[in-house]
Amino acid sequence: MDRLGNLPSSIIESILCLVPIQEAARTSILSREWMYRWTKIPNLVFEEDTFQVSTVDGAESSILDQILKQPIKRRTMDKKSKLIYAICQVLLIHDGPINEFTLSLAHSTLVTLTDLHLIRCGFHLPPTFNGFRSLTSLYLEEVIISTRTLQHLFSNCPLLKTVILDIRNPCISGSIGGPTSSAIFECLPVIETFSISFHLIRAFGAIDKVPRELSITLIHLKYLRLDGVYFNNKTHLSILALLIISSLNLEKLKVFDNSKFEISKRYCFRVEDYSDIMLERLNELEITSFINAKNQLDFVRLILARSLVLKKVRIFPHSKISMKEKSKIKLQILRDSVIYPCASPEVQIIVVG
């Protein structure tokens, strides 16, 4: 053991990564020098099927107990709860970077899962996956997932009400013959809060074939956030219009423009092309990275004219806009609100900065 202990720390950590985490933790009893070596291993693997947790009441108060200011009755926990408790313990005392974290749970233990929040990881579904039937909230940030898997997940989570997808290149992989862009929304019949980027929509393919309407109405959707919108791109504006038309009860719309700072004339937005848009419940509009382009101004005019109860319009100018240009934006939008008719008499227009 002395020979093993004299090895470089990096080699010892590599060795400890090759054994189950509970076995690595047991090396703490070898000597004082080995007590916390296992807490530095960079790869953590937890598998419900093989992980054994032995915890009894009356044991010494754990770190998690101390943080919660109260002891946890571990004897009454089921196997999954003990595993989650052990994971929390390991993470609390871990010392150093974690390069890989793997958690494998049997699907049968997740039938009551209501919230799933994943950041910077890979996400795969087994062939036998038949859904998280109780899942209502999904948040994915920088998660590596295929479009086919994402649609399969949506299709098998019938109660999803909140979906926040912060997935950017290169964390999304598409597949030939996969679902179309409109299929994303048609898989979410009861969605209330939805945030997605146009990069992800494009990854689903068939973005140039935007239907005039969806096969379902997003009647429950109240909050919609779209990132990476190009106001000088006809397809982007068509999808934006499609979602607005399909969301009869939309209350808040946030759009993050991704148009280049230089004003482009690639596509001319025409208000008359969207005469069928009517927003009876929208009360707040927010546009970020505003550059005072004609298409942006016309879109704001359209929303002002078609929103019956609109109360607040917040415009955030592009970071490269000068103070002089910001003043021009304020004057332009305020002038428009007088010249062009506003459906709502209570609307307040704010240009931030």
matplotlib code that plots the C-alpha trace (Angstrom):
import matplotlib.pyplot as plt

x = [0.0, 3.0, 4.1, 0.6, 0.5, 3.7, 2.3, 1.5, -2.0, -3.2, -2.5, -4.2, -7.2, -7.3, -7.2, -10.0, -12.1, -12.0, -13.8, -17.4, -17.7, -18.6, -15.5, -13.3, -14.8, -13.9, -10.2, -10.5, -10.0, -6.5, -4.7, -4.9, -3.2, -5.9, -8.9, -9.8, -8.1, -11.3, -12.9, -10.7, -11.6, -12.8, -15.2, -18.3, -20.6, -23.8, -25.9, -29.1, -28.9, -25.5, -25.2, -25.5, -26.2, -26.0, -27.3, -29.0, -30.5, -28.3, -25.2, -23.0, -24.6, -23.7, -22.7, -26.1, -27.8, -25.7, -26.6, -30.3, -30.1, -32.0, -31.3, -32.8, -34.4, -32.5, -33.8, -37.3, -35.9, -36.6, -33.6, -33.8, -34.0, -30.9, -29.1, -30.0, -29.0, -25.6, -25.0, -25.6, -23.1, -20.5, -20.9, -20.7, -17.4, -15.9, -12.7, -11.6, -13.1, -15.6, -15.0, -17.7, -20.8, -23.0, -26.3, -28.2, -31.7, -34.2, -37.1, -39.6, -38.4, -39.2, -42.9, -43.7, -41.0, -42.5, -39.4, -36.3, -33.4, -30.3, -27.2, -24.1, -24.6, -25.6, -29.2, -30.2, -33.4, -33.5, -35.5, -38.0, -38.7, -42.4, -42.5, -42.3, -46.1, -46.0, -43.4, -44.6, -41.4, -38.3, -35.2, -32.3, -29.1, -26.2, -27.4, -26.2, -29.4, -30.6, -33.7, -35.3, -34.7, -36.1, -39.3, -39.6, -39.3, -42.0, -44.3, -44.2, -44.6, -48.3, -48.4, -45.5, -46.4, -43.0, -40.2, -37.0, -34.5, -31.2, -29.4, -26.9, -24.4, -22.7, -24.9, -27.6, -27.4, -30.0, -30.7, -31.8, -35.5, -36.1, -39.1, -39.9, -39.7, -43.5, -43.5, -41.8, -44.8, -47.4, -46.0, -46.8, -50.6, -50.8, -47.7, -47.9, -44.3, -42.0, -38.5, -36.6, -33.9, -34.2, -31.0, -32.8, -35.8, -33.5, -31.9, -35.3, -35.1, -37.8, -37.6, -38.2, -41.6, -43.5, -47.2, -49.8, -51.1, -50.3, -52.4, -53.2, -53.9, -51.5, -54.4, -52.7, -49.5, -49.1, -45.4, -43.2, -39.6, -37.7, -33.9, -31.9, -34.6, -33.5, -35.9, -34.5, -35.3, -38.7, -38.7, -38.0, -40.8, -43.1, -42.4, -42.8, -46.2, -47.2, -46.6, -48.4, -51.4, -51.5, -51.3, -54.7, -54.1, -50.5, -49.8, -46.1, -43.8, -40.0, -37.9, -34.1, -33.1, -30.0, -29.9, -26.5, -25.8, -25.7, -29.2, -30.1, -32.6, -32.8, -36.5, -39.1, -41.7, -45.2, -47.8, -50.6, -49.2, -50.1, -53.6, -55.0, -53.0, -55.1, -53.8, -56.6, -54.7, -51.1, -50.1, -46.3, -43.9, -40.1, -37.5, -33.8, -30.9, -33.1, -31.2, -34.0, -34.3, -37.5, -38.6, -38.3, -40.2, -43.0, -43.2, -43.7, -46.4, -48.1, -48.2, -49.4, -52.2, -53.3, -53.0, -56.2, -55.0, -51.2, -49.8, -46.1, -43.6, -39.9, -37.2, -33.6, -31.3, -28.3, -25.2, -23.4, -26.0, -24.7, -26.6, -27.5, -29.0, -30.9, -32.5, -33.5, -35.1, -37.1, -38.3, -39.2, -41.2, -43.0, -43.8, -45.1, -47.4, -49.0, -49.1, -50.1, -53.2, -52.8, -55.4, -54.8, -55.3, -53.2, -49.9, -46.7, -43.6, -40.2, -36.8, -34.2, -30.8]
y = [0.0, 2.3, 1.8, 2.7, 5.7, 7.0, 7.2, 10.6, 12.0, 11.9, 8.2, 7.4, 9.4, 7.4, 4.2, 5.2, 6.2, 2.6, 1.2, 2.0, 5.2, 3.4, 1.3, 4.4, 6.0, 3.0, 3.7, 6.4, 3.8, 2.8, 5.7, 9.4, 10.2, 8.2, 9.7, 12.3, 11.1, 9.7, 13.2, 14.4, 11.9, 13.8, 11.2, 10.3, 7.4, 6.6, 3.6, 2.8, -0.9, -1.4, 1.3, 0.1, 2.6, 1.6, 4.3, 3.9, 6.3, 7.3, 7.6, 10.6, 13.7, 14.1, 17.2, 17.4, 17.0, 19.9, 22.2, 21.4, 22.0, 18.8, 15.1, 13.0, 9.7, 7.6, 4.3, 5.2, 6.2, 4.1, 3.1, 6.0, 8.5, 7.0, 7.2, 10.9, 11.6, 9.9, 11.9, 15.1, 14.0, 13.2, 16.5, 18.5, 17.1, 16.7, 18.6, 19.6, 19.7, 17.2, 16.3, 13.6, 13.0, 10.0, 9.2, 6.1, 5.6, 3.0, 4.6, 2.9, 5.0, 8.3, 7.8, 10.6, 13.0, 16.5, 18.7, 18.0, 20.5, 19.5, 21.6, 20.7, 17.0, 14.4, 13.2, 9.9, 7.8, 4.0, 2.2, 1.1, 4.7, 5.3, 8.7, 10.8, 10.9, 13.3, 15.7, 19.3, 21.4, 20.8, 23.0, 22.0, 24.2, 23.3, 19.7, 17.4, 15.8, 14.8, 16.4, 12.9, 12.3, 15.7, 15.1, 11.6, 13.2, 15.8, 13.2, 11.1, 13.8, 14.8, 17.2, 19.5, 23.0, 24.7, 24.1, 26.2, 25.1, 26.9, 24.7, 26.2, 24.9, 22.5, 21.0, 19.9, 17.1, 16.5, 13.5, 12.8, 12.0, 13.5, 15.6, 19.0, 22.3, 22.6, 19.2, 20.7, 22.8, 20.2, 17.8, 20.3, 20.6, 22.0, 24.2, 27.4, 28.7, 28.1, 29.4, 28.3, 29.5, 29.6, 27.6, 24.7, 25.2, 25.1, 21.9, 20.1, 20.8, 21.8, 25.4, 26.8, 25.1, 27.1, 26.1, 28.8, 27.2, 24.4, 21.3, 22.3, 25.6, 26.4, 27.6, 27.4, 29.2, 32.4, 33.1, 32.8, 33.6, 33.3, 33.8, 34.3, 35.9, 37.5, 40.3, 40.5, 36.9, 36.0, 32.5, 33.7, 36.2, 33.6, 31.2, 34.1, 35.0, 31.3, 31.0, 34.2, 33.3, 29.8, 31.3, 32.8, 33.5, 34.7, 37.2, 37.9, 37.8, 38.2, 38.4, 38.4, 39.8, 38.3, 40.4, 41.8, 45.3, 46.5, 47.2, 44.7, 45.0, 41.3, 41.1, 43.8, 43.2, 44.1, 44.6, 43.7, 40.2, 39.5, 41.0, 37.8, 38.4, 39.5, 39.3, 39.7, 38.9, 40.1, 42.6, 42.7, 42.8, 42.9, 43.1, 42.9, 44.0, 46.6, 48.4, 50.6, 48.7, 49.1, 45.5, 45.8, 49.0, 47.5, 44.5, 46.8, 48.7, 45.5, 44.4, 47.8, 47.7, 44.2, 43.9, 45.0, 45.0, 45.7, 47.5, 47.6, 47.6, 47.3, 48.0, 47.2, 48.7, 46.8, 47.1, 48.8, 51.5, 55.0, 57.2, 59.4, 56.5, 55.3, 58.8, 58.4, 55.0, 56.5, 59.4, 57.1, 54.6, 57.3, 59.1, 55.9, 55.3, 58.6, 58.3, 54.6, 53.5, 51.5, 49.0, 49.4, 52.9, 52.0, 50.9, 52.2, 52.2, 52.1, 52.2, 51.1, 52.8]
z = [0.0, 0.7, -2.9, -4.2, -1.9, -3.4, -6.9, -8.4, -7.4, -11.0, -11.3, -8.0, -9.1, -12.3, -10.4, -8.1, -11.1, -12.2, -9.1, -8.0, -6.0, -2.8, -3.1, -3.7, -0.6, 1.5, 0.8, 3.5, 6.2, 4.9, 6.5, 7.4, 4.0, 2.2, 4.1, 1.5, -1.7, -3.1, -2.9, -5.7, -8.4, -11.5, -12.8, -10.7, -11.7, -9.8, -11.0, -9.1, -10.0, -8.5, -5.9, -2.3, 0.5, 4.1, 6.4, 9.8, 12.3, 15.2, 13.0, 13.2, 11.7, 8.0, 6.2, 4.6, 8.0, 9.3, 6.3, 6.6, 10.4, 11.1, 10.9, 8.1, 8.9, 6.4, 7.7, 6.3, 2.9, -0.2, -2.3, -4.8, -2.0, -0.3, -3.6, -4.1, -0.5, -1.1, -4.2, -2.3, 0.3, -2.3, -4.1, -0.9, 0.1, -3.4, -3.7, -7.2, -10.8, -12.0, -15.6, -15.9, -13.9, -14.8, -13.2, -14.3, -12.8, -13.6, -15.5, -13.2, -10.3, -12.2, -12.8, -10.3, -11.6, -12.1, -12.7, -14.7, -14.8, -16.6, -17.4, -19.5, -19.9, -22.5, -22.6, -24.1, -23.9, -23.9, -26.6, -23.9, -22.8, -22.5, -21.0, -17.8, -17.4, -14.4, -15.8, -16.0, -16.1, -18.3, -18.4, -20.6, -20.8, -23.1, -23.2, -26.0, -27.4, -30.8, -32.3, -32.6, -28.9, -28.0, -29.9, -28.4, -25.0, -25.8, -27.2, -24.1, -21.5, -21.9, -18.9, -19.9, -19.1, -18.9, -21.4, -21.3, -24.0, -23.8, -26.3, -28.7, -31.2, -31.0, -28.3, -30.7, -33.3, -35.9, -38.0, -41.6, -41.8, -38.4, -37.2, -38.8, -37.0, -36.6, -34.9, -31.9, -31.0, -32.0, -29.3, -26.6, -26.4, -22.9, -22.9, -20.9, -20.8, -23.8, -24.5, -27.6, -30.0, -33.8, -33.9, -32.3, -34.6, -37.6, -36.3, -36.7, -40.5, -43.0, -41.7, -45.2, -45.4, -42.8, -42.6, -42.4, -39.2, -36.8, -36.6, -33.0, -31.3, -28.4, -26.4, -23.1, -24.1, -22.1, -22.2, -25.3, -25.6, -28.9, -29.2, -32.3, -34.4, -37.6, -38.4, -41.9, -42.6, -44.1, -42.7, -39.2, -39.3, -40.7, -37.8, -35.4, -36.9, -37.0, -33.2, -32.5, -34.6, -32.9, -29.4, -28.8, -25.1, -25.2, -22.5, -22.7, -25.8, -25.5, -28.7, -28.8, -32.2, -33.8, -36.9, -37.8, -36.5, -40.1, -41.3, -44.0, -46.9, -47.6, -46.7, -46.4, -43.6, -44.7, -42.0, -44.5, -44.8, -41.2, -41.1, -39.5, -36.3, -33.3, -29.8, -27.3, -24.1, -24.8, -22.2, -22.5, -25.4, -25.0, -27.8, -27.1, -29.4, -31.2, -34.0, -35.3, -38.6, -40.6, -40.1, -36.3, -36.3, -38.5, -36.2, -33.2, -35.1, -35.9, -32.3, -31.2, -33.7, -32.9, -29.1, -27.4, -23.8, -24.3, -21.2, -21.7, -24.5, -23.5, -26.1, -25.4, -28.0, -29.4, -27.3, -30.1, -30.4, -29.4, -26.9, -29.9, -31.7, -28.6, -28.4, -32.0, -31.3, -28.4, -30.5, -33.5, -31.4, -29.5, -32.7, -34.2, -31.2, -32.1, -35.9, -36.0, -34.2, -30.9, -30.1, -26.4, -24.8, -21.7, -23.5, -22.0, -24.3, -22.7, -24.4, -21.9, -21.8]

ax = plt.figure().add_subplot(projection="3d")
ax.plot(x, y, z, "-o")
ax.set_aspect("equal")
plt.show()
